Structure formats: structure tokens, C-alpha cells
Amino acid sequence: MYEFFLTAIVMDDDVLQARALLQGYCAMPESHQFHRVLFYRGPDRPSGFKKVMNLDKIPNGRAFRELQQYLSKQLYVLQARYPLAAAEFGTARSELSQTLDQKAGTLRWSDLPEPVVGDQMHIQRKMLDIPRQDNLLNILAQNEHTIQSEYIEESYVWWRESTEYTLKRDLRYPGDPLPGPPPFAPYHITAPRDGLPPISDMTPISSQWILQVRMLVPEARPELSNQALRRLKSVVDDLGTSFAFRQYDRRLFDLRNQASPGSGMPKPLPPVVRVGGRG
């Protein structure tokens, strides 16, 4: 799978206006979502996922085979992602109805984006999601992947013409440090959190939200890539006076060696044009 996306920064003060604008543009109600996101780092000597048994028999077997090709050549940081219901915040581990390994999660891998050419504003990269996977954390541990960090991703999501619009921010747990300066040296934890604090106790990592507009194409065929680029250009034409879509260095989206909260988000952030074109 290939991912093509645009990125813009939205300040806290402009989020309500941004949500209203995107809801009108997409002609649909927003979907307010929370995800638990856990970063796992592979072994120093890449060996892939050799200990996933019965690949021919499990629903995600083909996807794990593809992932093995990437992980056997290069060290990557993977994301284990779990959707959260609002009612799950403020619960101790003993009160949670399921442990993470009893829940179906998504394993996400992203490659280093392709070089940015000229004045293009989009980022494109190869990526792979392995969805609805049970026993995911146990699979990661068996294949020598160790947890590095964890955060909560809060997002508002809309769709229009096969294009996903996501306005998101990262929330850190009480007591967790803020990410440091480049190269964003991670803080380390040794296990997933025992429970979830109340949402009111979670702290935004930044006063800025990230708007990502993305399209997915199943393979790198020119006609599919060109269709995605045309669609993203039309988004810039339609929304470019309201959101400051900008060109970013592809290394800011490099997940080969990052594991801090907000990895994959552009940092440091450039000057911001406020929603609606206000300076």
C-alpha cells in the first residue's frame, strides 16, 4: 500500500473553526476518535517476524509475509494501535473488560518517505496496516520487539471522495516528559500502562493539532499515483486559503529509529497560518 498525504498545522484556538469548515466541506458529521498507540522497536540486528506461526492459516498471514520482507532488512519502529471508547478512560486495569492482548489491534509499519521533489507539498511512502489482529503484543514480544513509549491519539475524522481528513493531536500520560529536541530521543517504558487515567488528566504534547489529508493506493502504478496527486492538488486549491499546507522534510516522518510520542508528526513546526487565512 502507498500513502499520499498533505500536512498542515492548526492551533488550539482555531480547532473549532477548522472542524466546522471540514464538516461542511466533506458534508458529513465528524467522527471523534481515541486510539492507544504503543511504539515497539525491533532488535538491533534486523531479523523480521520469524515467530509468527501458521501464516498460511491465519487471516493476516499474507500481510505478515510482506512485513517480514521489510523487517528483515532494516530496523523500524512499529505502532500497535487500539481504538478506545470514551468510557474506558479513568479505569484501572482490574476494571478493564479486556487486556490489550484480548483486544484486536492494528499493527502499522511505515517506510521512509520518498524524496520531496521541487515545490511539491505532498509526502508519499509505502505503508502497511495489519488490522484486527488478536494477541498482537505477544507476537511483538516473541519476535524481540520491545516497547518504547505509549500515548493517546485524539482525532476528528471526515471522508470525501475516497480521501481521509484527520485532525489529530497526541496526549501524554500524567508524569511523562515532553519529547525532547531533535533527534527526539525517546523516553522508555517497560510495559503497557496498567490502566487509563481520566481524559482530564491527559496533557496535550503541544498546543498545535495536525491536519493530514491522505489517499491510499494499493500499488505504485502511475495511473493510481497520478489520480491521488490530482485529488490532493484539488484539496490544496479548495482549502489552501484556510489551511497552510506546506512542504516538509521527509526525515520528519521517518519511523526507522524514532519511538517518542508524536513520532511521525512534523517537528520542529514552522510558522503557522491561522485557519481562515488569519495571520
C-alpha positions as CSV (number, residue, x, y, z in Angstrom):
1,M,0.0,0.0,0.0
2,Y,1.2,3.5,-0.7
3,E,0.1,6.6,1.2
4,F,0.0,10.1,-0.2
5,F,-0.8,12.9,2.2
6,L,-0.7,16.7,2.9
7,T,0.0,18.2,6.3
8,A,-1.0,21.5,7.9
9,I,-0.8,22.8,11.4
10,V,-3.8,24.0,13.3
11,M,-3.6,26.0,16.6
12,D,-5.8,25.1,19.6
13,D,-7.7,28.4,19.2
14,D,-8.6,27.5,15.7
15,V,-9.7,23.9,16.1
16,L,-13.5,24.6,16.4
17,Q,-13.4,26.7,13.3
18,A,-11.4,24.0,11.5
19,R,-13.8,21.3,12.5
20,A,-16.8,23.3,11.3
21,L,-15.0,24.0,8.0
22,L,-14.1,20.4,7.4
23,Q,-17.6,19.1,8.3
24,G,-19.1,21.5,5.8
25,Y,-16.5,20.7,3.1
26,C,-17.0,16.9,3.5
27,A,-20.7,17.2,4.0
28,M,-20.7,14.7,6.9
29,P,-20.6,14.7,10.7
30,E,-17.2,14.4,12.3
31,S,-16.1,11.1,13.9
32,H,-14.4,11.8,17.3
33,Q,-11.9,9.0,17.9
34,F,-9.3,8.0,20.5
35,H,-6.5,5.4,20.0
36,R,-4.0,3.9,22.3
37,V,-0.7,4.0,20.4
38,L,2.3,1.9,21.6
39,F,5.7,2.2,19.9
40,Y,7.8,-1.0,19.6
41,R,11.4,-1.1,18.5
42,G,12.9,-4.1,16.7
43,P,16.2,-5.9,17.6
44,D,19.4,-4.1,16.7
45,R,20.1,-6.8,14.2
46,P,17.0,-6.9,12.0
47,S,15.5,-10.4,11.8
48,G,11.9,-9.8,10.9
49,F,8.9,-11.6,12.3
50,K,10.1,-15.2,12.1
51,K,8.0,-16.5,15.0
52,V,4.5,-15.9,13.6
53,M,3.2,-19.5,13.1
54,N,0.8,-20.9,10.6
55,L,1.0,-17.9,8.2
56,D,-1.0,-19.9,5.6
57,K,-3.9,-20.4,8.0
58,I,-4.3,-17.0,9.8
59,P,-6.4,-14.2,8.2
60,N,-3.4,-11.8,8.2
61,G,-0.8,-14.3,7.0
62,R,-0.2,-12.6,3.7
63,A,0.3,-9.2,5.4
64,F,2.8,-10.7,7.9
65,R,4.8,-12.2,5.0
66,E,5.0,-8.8,3.4
67,L,6.1,-7.2,6.7
68,Q,8.8,-9.8,7.1
69,Q,10.4,-8.6,3.9
70,Y,10.8,-5.1,5.3
71,L,11.8,-6.0,8.8
72,S,14.5,-8.5,7.8
73,K,16.5,-5.7,6.1
74,Q,16.1,-2.6,8.3
75,L,15.3,-1.6,11.9
76,Y,11.9,0.0,12.2
77,V,9.7,1.2,14.9
78,L,6.2,-0.3,14.7
79,Q,3.0,1.0,16.1
80,A,0.4,-1.1,17.8
81,R,-2.9,0.8,17.7
82,Y,-6.0,0.1,19.7
83,P,-9.3,2.0,19.4
84,L,-10.6,3.4,22.7
85,A,-14.1,4.2,23.8
86,A,-14.6,7.3,25.9
87,A,-15.9,5.2,28.8
88,E,-12.6,3.4,29.1
89,F,-10.8,6.5,30.4
90,G,-10.5,6.6,34.2
91,T,-10.4,2.8,34.6
92,A,-7.8,0.7,36.5
93,R,-6.5,-2.5,34.9
94,S,-8.7,-4.6,37.2
95,E,-11.7,-2.7,35.8
96,L,-10.9,-3.0,32.2
97,S,-13.1,-5.6,30.5
98,Q,-10.2,-6.8,28.3
99,T,-6.4,-6.7,28.3
100,L,-4.8,-5.4,25.2
101,D,-3.9,-8.9,24.0
102,Q,-7.5,-9.9,24.3
103,K,-8.5,-7.0,22.0
104,A,-8.0,-6.8,18.3
105,G,-5.4,-4.2,17.4
106,T,-3.7,-2.8,14.3
107,L,0.0,-3.2,13.6
108,R,1.3,-0.3,11.5
109,W,4.6,-0.1,9.6
110,S,5.7,3.0,7.6
111,D,8.7,3.3,5.4
112,L,10.9,6.4,4.9
113,P,9.0,8.7,2.5
114,E,10.3,9.2,-1.0
115,P,12.4,12.3,-1.6
116,V,10.4,15.6,-1.9
117,V,10.8,16.9,-5.4
118,G,10.7,20.6,-6.3
119,D,7.9,22.5,-4.6
120,Q,5.6,19.6,-4.1
121,M,3.7,19.7,-0.8
122,H,2.7,16.1,-0.5
123,I,4.5,13.2,1.1
124,Q,4.4,9.7,-0.3
125,R,5.6,6.5,1.3
126,K,5.0,2.8,1.4
127,M,3.0,1.6,4.4
128,L,1.3,-1.5,5.8
129,D,-1.6,-1.9,8.3
130,I,-2.3,-5.3,9.7
131,P,-5.8,-4.8,11.1
132,R,-8.0,-6.7,13.6
133,Q,-5.0,-8.8,14.9
134,D,-5.5,-10.7,18.2
135,N,-2.6,-11.4,20.6
136,L,-0.6,-8.6,18.9
137,L,1.6,-7.6,21.9
138,N,2.5,-11.2,22.5
139,I,3.5,-11.5,18.8
140,L,5.7,-8.5,19.1
141,A,7.4,-9.8,22.2
142,Q,8.0,-13.2,20.7
143,N,9.8,-11.5,17.8
144,E,12.1,-9.5,20.1
145,H,10.3,-6.2,19.7
146,T,10.4,-4.1,22.9
147,I,8.0,-1.4,23.9
148,Q,9.5,2.1,23.9
149,S,6.6,4.5,24.6
150,E,2.9,5.0,24.6
151,Y,0.5,7.9,24.1
152,I,-3.1,8.6,23.3
153,E,-4.1,9.9,19.9
154,E,-7.2,12.1,19.8
155,S,-8.6,12.7,16.3
156,Y,-11.6,14.0,14.4
157,V,-12.1,12.3,11.0
158,W,-14.0,13.0,7.9
159,W,-14.2,11.4,4.4
160,R,-14.8,12.9,0.9
161,E,-14.2,11.2,-2.4
162,S,-12.0,8.4,-1.1
163,T,-9.9,10.9,0.8
164,E,-9.4,10.9,4.6
165,Y,-9.2,14.1,6.5
166,T,-7.8,13.7,10.0
167,L,-7.3,16.5,12.6
168,K,-5.3,15.0,15.4
169,R,-3.1,15.6,18.5
170,D,-1.2,13.4,20.9
171,L,-1.9,13.2,24.6
172,R,0.7,12.1,27.2
173,Y,0.1,10.3,30.4
174,P,0.5,12.1,33.7
175,G,4.2,12.3,34.6
176,D,5.5,11.5,31.2
177,P,8.1,14.0,29.8
178,L,7.6,16.1,26.7
179,P,9.5,15.0,23.7
180,G,13.0,16.5,23.5
181,P,14.6,18.4,20.7
182,P,15.8,16.5,17.5
183,P,16.6,13.7,17.2
184,F,13.6,13.2,19.6
185,A,15.4,10.8,22.0
186,P,12.6,8.6,23.4
187,Y,11.7,8.1,27.0
188,H,11.4,4.4,27.7
189,I,8.7,2.3,29.4
190,T,8.9,-1.4,30.1
191,A,5.3,-2.4,29.7
192,P,1.9,-1.0,28.6
193,R,0.1,1.1,31.2
194,D,-1.9,-0.8,33.8
195,G,-4.9,1.4,33.3
196,L,-6.2,4.6,31.7
197,P,-6.4,7.9,33.7
198,P,-9.3,10.2,33.2
199,I,-9.1,12.1,30.0
200,S,-8.9,15.3,32.0
201,D,-5.6,14.1,33.4
202,M,-4.0,13.6,30.0
203,T,-1.9,16.5,28.7
204,P,-1.5,17.6,25.1
205,I,2.0,17.3,23.9
206,S,1.7,20.6,22.1
207,S,-0.8,23.5,21.6
208,Q,-0.9,22.5,17.9
209,W,-3.0,20.0,16.1
210,I,-2.0,18.2,12.9
211,L,-4.3,18.1,9.8
212,Q,-3.5,15.3,7.5
213,V,-5.3,14.8,4.2
214,R,-4.4,11.4,2.7
215,M,-5.2,8.9,0.0
216,L,-4.2,5.3,-0.1
217,V,-3.4,3.5,-3.4
218,P,-2.9,-0.3,-3.5
219,E,0.2,-0.3,-5.7
220,A,2.7,2.1,-7.3
221,R,1.0,2.2,-10.7
222,P,1.4,5.6,-12.5
223,E,-2.3,6.0,-13.1
224,L,-3.2,5.4,-9.5
225,S,-0.4,7.7,-8.2
226,N,-1.5,10.4,-10.6
227,Q,-5.1,10.1,-9.5
228,A,-4.0,10.6,-5.9
229,L,-1.9,13.6,-6.7
230,R,-4.7,15.2,-8.7
231,R,-7.0,14.7,-5.8
232,L,-4.6,16.3,-3.3
233,K,-4.0,19.2,-5.6
234,S,-7.7,19.8,-5.7
235,V,-7.7,19.8,-1.9
236,V,-5.0,22.5,-1.9
237,D,-7.0,24.5,-4.4
238,D,-10.1,24.3,-2.3
239,L,-8.7,24.6,1.2
240,G,-5.3,26.3,0.7
241,T,-6.6,29.7,1.8
242,S,-7.9,28.2,5.1
243,F,-5.1,25.8,5.9
244,A,-1.4,26.3,5.5
245,F,-0.4,23.1,3.7
246,R,3.4,23.1,3.5
247,Q,6.4,21.2,2.3
248,Y,8.2,19.1,5.0
249,D,11.5,17.3,5.0
250,R,10.7,13.6,4.6
251,R,13.0,12.8,7.5
252,L,10.4,14.3,9.9
253,F,8.2,11.3,9.0
254,D,10.9,8.7,9.4
255,L,9.9,5.9,11.7
256,R,13.0,3.8,11.3
257,N,14.5,4.9,14.6
258,Q,12.0,7.1,16.4
259,A,9.8,6.0,19.3
260,S,8.8,9.1,21.1
261,P,5.2,10.4,21.5
262,G,4.3,12.2,18.3
263,S,6.8,10.3,16.1
264,G,5.8,10.8,12.5
265,M,4.5,14.2,13.3
266,P,6.5,17.1,11.8
267,K,8.8,18.7,14.3
268,P,10.0,21.4,14.7
269,L,6.9,23.2,13.4
270,P,7.1,26.1,11.1
271,P,5.3,29.4,11.4
272,V,1.6,28.9,11.3
273,V,-1.1,30.5,9.2
274,R,-4.3,30.5,11.2
275,V,-7.4,28.8,10.0
276,G,-9.4,31.1,7.7
277,G,-6.2,32.8,6.4
278,R,-5.8,35.0,9.5
279,G,-2.1,35.7,10.4
